[in-house]
Amino acid sequence: MEQLLTKTCEYIQMAVLSAVDQGTAENTDTTQEVLVRIYTYLAVNAMNFVYALLIFIIGRWVARFIATVVEKSMKKTKVDTTLHSFTKNLVYISLLVFVIIAAVSRLGFQTTSFVAVIGAAGLAIGLALQGSLANFAAGVLLVIFKPFRVGDFIEISGVKGVVQEIAIFNTTINSPDNVRIIVANAQVTSGNIVNYTANGTRRVDLVIGVSYEDDLQKARQVMLDLIIADKRILQEPVPVIAVSQLADSSVNFVVRPWCNTADYWDVYFDLTEKIKVALDHNGISIPFPQHDVHMKAEQNL
């Protein structure tokens, strides 16, 4: 390797001298001095360039490997899945910074000055990327306070879906119609977060209207029998069936049973259909809005 670099430097020197000979007489000394300095620097630091490149390539691979090992270890120890991707990315970026500093140090630069330059550049970049830093800070808060976790069904920034990933800068969710939605973390923490999964149970709210001529006690009993027969509906809290409104065309019942969150939509749709069928079977009508118009004939005098 060293012999190859030596010969390369000799070729560079020959090219330098050739370029110097072809230059104008008045610029020969200056050009020769500059090119000689370049040649000298390359000749002295050629191996350092190779070592720095190797440090960067191998160091990046090691950083990625360590980040992957950390993620797998967290999965084996059953750490909250919310932390997996976040911690992996944070470990990788932190190690990559050290690798870059080590590679630059191999080139002969003072690392203290380099760190100072990185700090100044970081400040400038931070001012230019305030939005991204806000997303990063919001991501840290989401991981610490855990208002939701991967797998929860939530509503954030006007969209609903199942949380797929909480990354450093954004949160990824899948909507009920299987659309991938990516929301910036700053928008998540700046608004209301509705978590439908966190409490484990939900109340199903139905409004059922019956005719004014129907027997209200019979209608209530028909709906109560359906609720008792459905094993998915919880007995505690006690389901509520009560008259809530004397509307224009109907007497409205509120039907409010409780169920596990995973069964919510199945219970909602099934119970709505079963109530309609059961009321029809028992001769209880569900009226639709209508108006009775009475016309009075005027008698000519």
C-alpha positions as a printed NumPy array, in Angstrom:
array([[   0.   ,    0.   ,    0.   ],
       [   2.803,    2.431,    0.94 ],
       [   4.717,    1.675,   -2.291],
       [   1.592,    2.386,   -4.319],
       [   1.082,    5.694,   -2.551],
       [   4.761,    6.61 ,   -3.048],
       [   4.548,    6.031,   -6.779],
       [   1.291,    8.008,   -6.903],
       [   2.994,   10.92 ,   -5.198],
       [   5.882,   10.722,   -7.689],
       [   3.413,   10.94 ,  -10.568],
       [   1.79 ,   13.928,   -8.894],
       [   5.213,   15.575,   -8.531],
       [   5.99 ,   15.036,  -12.194],
       [   2.628,   16.558,  -13.115],
       [   3.318,   19.488,  -10.833],
       [   6.735,   20.182,  -12.39 ],
       [   5.286,   19.866,  -15.879],
       [   2.559,   22.362,  -15.036],
       [   5.16 ,   24.699,  -13.57 ],
       [   7.307,   24.566,  -16.715],
       [   4.324,   25.485,  -18.849],
       [   3.379,   28.477,  -16.7  ],
       [   4.374,   32.013,  -17.443],
       [   7.672,   33.23 ,  -16.114],
       [   6.146,   35.846,  -13.796],
       [   3.893,   33.334,  -12.022],
       [   6.326,   30.414,  -11.97 ],
       [   7.662,   30.931,   -8.449],
       [   4.229,   31.41 ,   -6.874],
       [   2.661,   28.48 ,   -8.718],
       [   5.564,   26.215,   -7.945],
       [   5.41 ,   27.1  ,   -4.258],
       [   1.686,   26.385,   -4.049],
       [   1.921,   23.106,   -5.929],
       [   4.914,   21.964,   -3.908],
       [   2.976,   22.588,   -0.729],
       [   0.054,   20.58 ,   -2.076],
       [   2.363,   17.759,   -3.093],
       [   4.096,   17.783,    0.274],
       [   0.789,   17.677,    2.14 ],
       [  -0.449,   14.762,    0.015],
       [   2.801,   12.881,    0.361],
       [   2.821,   13.24 ,    4.143],
       [  -0.883,   12.652,    4.784],
       [  -1.776,   10.132,    2.097],
       [  -1.911,    7.271,    4.558],
       [  -3.882,    9.407,    6.995],
       [  -6.532,    9.906,    4.315],
       [  -6.756,    6.151,    3.871],
       [  -6.941,    5.552,    7.614],
       [  -9.562,    8.269,    8.066],
       [ -11.683,    6.735,    5.312],
       [ -11.377,    3.3  ,    6.905],
       [ -12.292,    4.728,   10.31 ],
       [ -15.409,    6.319,    8.865],
       [ -16.547,    3.245,    6.908],
       [ -15.887,    0.751,    9.688],
       [ -17.12 ,    3.123,   12.39 ],
       [ -20.408,    3.714,   10.583],
       [ -20.916,   -0.036,   10.241],
       [ -20.145,   -0.553,   13.942],
       [ -22.548,    2.259,   14.907],
       [ -25.319,    0.69 ,   12.857],
       [ -24.542,   -2.74 ,   14.336],
       [ -24.606,   -1.464,   17.926],
       [ -27.89 ,    0.387,   17.302],
       [ -29.425,   -2.82 ,   15.928],
       [ -28.167,   -4.828,   18.922],
       [ -29.671,   -2.263,   21.302],
       [ -33.018,   -2.511,   19.529],
       [ -33.012,   -6.336,   19.654],
       [ -32.059,   -6.275,   23.336],
       [ -34.977,   -3.961,   24.088],
       [ -37.341,   -6.307,   22.26 ],
       [ -36.068,   -9.319,   24.221],
       [ -36.458,   -7.519,   27.555],
       [ -40.01 ,   -6.494,   26.562],
       [ -39.308,   -2.782,   26.739],
       [ -42.158,   -0.61 ,   25.498],
       [ -42.248,   -0.83 ,   21.69 ],
       [ -42.545,    2.944,   21.562],
       [ -38.876,    3.215,   22.56 ],
       [ -37.443,    0.725,   20.045],
       [ -37.112,    2.852,   16.908],
       [ -36.523,    6.073,   18.829],
       [ -33.62 ,    4.647,   20.868],
       [ -32.087,    2.916,   17.836],
       [ -31.942,    6.153,   15.842],
       [ -30.616,    8.13 ,   18.81 ],
       [ -27.808,    5.617,   19.493],
       [ -26.821,    5.48 ,   15.82 ],
       [ -26.634,    9.262,   15.399],
       [ -24.653,    9.701,   18.651],
       [ -22.075,    7.051,   17.689],
       [ -21.799,    8.425,   14.155],
       [ -20.799,   11.832,   15.548],
       [ -17.91 ,   10.235,   17.478],
       [ -16.837,    8.326,   14.363],
       [ -16.704,   11.539,   12.316],
       [ -14.657,   13.272,   15.027],
       [ -12.209,   10.338,   15.131],
       [ -11.832,   10.35 ,   11.336],
       [ -11.189,   14.089,   11.246],
       [  -8.692,   13.77 ,   14.096],
       [  -6.761,   11.211,   12.032],
       [  -6.343,   13.814,    9.289],
       [  -4.37 ,   15.995,   11.686],
       [  -7.051,   18.486,   12.648],
       [  -7.383,   19.524,   16.273],
       [ -10.523,   17.885,   17.632],
       [ -11.085,   20.642,   20.16 ],
       [ -11.318,   23.164,   17.365],
       [ -13.444,   20.768,   15.395],
       [ -15.856,   20.363,   18.297],
       [ -16.05 ,   24.135,   18.59 ],
       [ -16.781,   24.377,   14.88 ],
       [ -19.469,   21.702,   15.248],
       [ -20.974,   23.649,   18.138],
       [ -21.082,   26.86 ,   16.13 ],
       [ -22.441,   25.033,   13.104],
       [ -24.99 ,   23.316,   15.329],
       [ -26.172,   26.672,   16.626],
       [ -26.545,   28.029,   13.103],
       [ -28.29 ,   24.898,   11.92 ],
       [ -30.511,   24.96 ,   14.991],
       [ -31.678,   28.471,   14.204],
       [ -32.344,   27.468,   10.615],
       [ -34.128,   24.256,   11.592],
       [ -36.252,   25.393,   14.497],
       [ -39.207,   23.369,   13.235],
       [ -37.192,   20.15 ,   13.102],
       [ -35.789,   20.737,   16.582],
       [ -39.319,   21.359,   17.838],
       [ -40.332,   18.015,   16.335],
       [ -37.34 ,   16.35 ,   18.028],
       [ -38.198,   17.868,   21.422],
       [ -41.828,   16.82 ,   20.963],
       [ -40.677,   13.283,   20.119],
       [ -38.692,   13.133,   23.378],
       [ -41.774,   14.276,   25.323],
       [ -43.925,   11.623,   23.637],
       [ -41.464,    8.914,   24.64 ],
       [ -41.201,   10.179,   28.231],
       [ -44.873,   10.84 ,   29.005],
       [ -46.352,    8.165,   26.691],
       [ -49.796,    9.627,   25.904],
       [ -50.112,    6.753,   23.417],
       [ -48.169,    3.693,   22.331],
       [ -47.621,    1.692,   19.165],
       [ -50.849,   -0.177,   18.394],
       [ -53.184,    2.382,   20.022],
       [ -56.082,    3.851,   18.049],
       [ -55.81 ,    7.616,   18.407],
       [ -56.986,   10.914,   16.962],
       [ -54.337,   13.624,   16.471],
       [ -54.258,   16.761,   14.327],
       [ -57.676,   15.949,   12.862],
       [ -56.799,   12.397,   11.714],
       [ -57.583,    8.989,   13.218],
       [ -55.701,    5.719,   12.982],
       [ -53.582,    3.027,   14.614],
       [ -50.09 ,    4.112,   15.701],
       [ -47.417,    2.311,   13.662],
       [ -44.256,    4.118,   14.75 ],
       [ -43.127,    6.982,   16.974],
       [ -39.917,    8.291,   15.39 ],
       [ -37.623,   11.142,   16.391],
       [ -39.325,   13.743,   14.215],
       [ -42.746,   12.326,   13.342],
       [ -45.434,    9.811,   14.238],
       [ -46.782,    7.343,   11.677],
       [ -50.349,    6.029,   11.85 ],
       [ -52.559,    3.919,    9.602],
       [ -56.105,    5.197,    9.078],
       [ -59.113,    2.802,    9.245],
       [ -59.135,    2.651,    5.422],
       [ -55.411,    1.674,    5.467],
       [ -53.914,    5.021,    4.457],
       [ -50.448,    5.801,    5.853],
       [ -50.446,    9.198,    7.595],
       [ -47.27 ,   10.868,    8.9  ],
       [ -47.77 ,   13.655,   11.447],
       [ -44.978,   15.925,   12.724],
       [ -44.427,   15.429,   16.448],
       [ -44.717,   19.157,   17.137],
       [ -48.272,   19.072,   15.751],
       [ -49.056,   16.039,   17.9  ],
       [ -48.067,   17.679,   21.186],
       [ -49.49 ,   21.11 ,   20.309],
       [ -53.061,   19.831,   19.937],
       [ -55.488,   17.491,   21.652],
       [ -54.617,   13.799,   21.729],
       [ -57.602,   11.439,   21.818],
       [ -56.621,    7.887,   22.767],
       [ -59.474,    5.43 ,   22.184],
       [ -57.439,    2.414,   23.335],
       [ -55.879,    3.555,   26.602],
       [ -58.786,    2.777,   28.97 ],
       [ -59.539,   -0.675,   27.58 ],
       [ -63.331,   -0.221,   27.44 ],
       [ -65.695,    2.08 ,   25.552],
       [ -69.363,    3.041,   25.709],
       [ -71.515,    2.453,   22.638],
       [ -73.946,    5.357,   22.135],
       [ -77.119,    4.663,   20.148],
       [ -80.262,    6.753,   19.726],
       [ -83.387,    4.719,   18.902],
       [ -86.712,    6.391,   18.152],
       [ -90.134,    4.721,   18.55 ],
       [ -93.636,    5.923,   17.751],
       [ -95.73 ,    7.889,   20.241],
       [ -98.4  ,    5.17 ,   19.972],
       [ -96.043,    2.334,   20.972],
       [ -95.618,    0.852,   24.453],
       [ -92.428,    2.401,   25.852],
       [ -91.94 ,   -0.269,   28.525],
       [ -92.175,   -3.018,   25.917],
       [ -89.694,   -1.234,   23.639],
       [ -87.251,   -0.849,   26.543],
       [ -87.552,   -4.525,   27.452],
       [ -86.941,   -5.654,   23.869],
       [ -83.71 ,   -3.666,   23.712],
       [ -82.637,   -4.794,   27.199],
       [ -83.082,   -8.468,   26.236],
       [ -80.79 ,   -7.967,   23.24 ],
       [ -78.116,   -6.377,   25.414],
       [ -78.26 ,   -9.144,   28.032],
       [ -77.991,  -11.833,   25.321],
       [ -74.838,  -10.298,   23.771],
       [ -71.791,  -11.741,   25.562],
       [ -69.557,   -8.964,   24.241],
       [ -71.446,   -6.359,   26.251],
       [ -70.131,   -5.801,   29.771],
       [ -72.425,   -6.001,   32.783],
       [ -70.337,   -3.398,   34.604],
       [ -70.823,   -0.508,   34.13 ],
       [ -74.546,   -1.187,   33.912],
       [ -76.018,   -0.538,   30.429],
       [ -78.343,    2.454,   30.234],
       [ -81.634,    2.455,   28.302],
       [ -83.645,    5.629,   28.937],
       [ -86.009,    8.053,   27.228],
       [ -83.939,   11.079,   26.291],
       [ -86.154,   13.2  ,   24.074],
       [ -89.753,   13.734,   22.981],
       [ -88.956,   14.634,   19.401],
       [ -91.267,   15.91 ,   16.65 ],
       [ -92.   ,   12.473,   15.201],
       [ -90.705,    9.987,   17.782],
       [ -89.883,    9.213,   21.377],
       [ -86.096,    8.795,   21.464],
       [ -84.262,    6.275,   23.644],
       [ -80.568,    6.432,   24.424],
       [ -79.014,    2.952,   24.438],
       [ -75.595,    2.964,   26.109],
       [ -73.936,   -0.417,   26.723],
       [ -70.228,   -0.881,   27.482],
       [ -67.799,   -3.224,   25.733],
       [ -64.083,   -3.857,   25.276],
       [ -62.397,   -1.426,   22.919],
       [ -61.559,   -4.174,   20.42 ],
       [ -65.276,   -5.086,   20.138],
       [ -66.597,   -1.528,   19.79 ],
       [ -67.463,   -1.377,   16.099],
       [ -68.742,   -4.957,   15.948],
       [ -71.099,   -4.272,   18.848],
       [ -72.155,   -0.933,   17.379],
       [ -73.129,   -2.328,   13.982],
       [ -74.622,   -5.617,   15.228],
       [ -76.691,   -4.011,   17.971],
       [ -78.089,   -1.362,   15.622],
       [ -79.275,   -4.041,   13.203],
       [ -80.629,   -6.38 ,   15.894],
       [ -82.626,   -3.598,   17.57 ],
       [ -84.31 ,   -2.694,   14.279],
       [ -85.202,   -6.339,   13.548],
       [ -86.421,   -7.013,   17.112],
       [ -88.617,   -3.897,   17.236],
       [ -90.201,   -4.794,   13.896],
       [ -90.801,   -8.35 ,   15.108],
       [ -92.607,   -7.042,   18.21 ],
       [ -94.786,   -4.598,   16.27 ],
       [ -92.907,   -1.492,   17.451],
       [ -92.338,    1.041,   14.7  ],
       [ -89.411,    3.373,   14.191],
       [ -91.043,    6.473,   12.664],
       [ -89.495,    8.751,   10.108],
       [ -89.929,   12.547,   10.097],
       [ -93.322,   13.55 ,    8.712],
       [ -95.801,   16.426,    8.814],
       [ -99.587,   16.234,    8.92 ],
       [-101.245,   18.98 ,    6.879],
       [-104.895,   19.839,    7.653],
       [-106.83 ,   21.877,    5.096],
       [-109.982,   23.751,    6.028],
       [-112.404,   24.685,    3.301],
       [-113.783,   28.191,    3.556],
       [-117.559,   28.556,    2.927],
       [-118.508,   31.241,    0.429],
       [-120.875,   33.82 ,    1.87 ]])
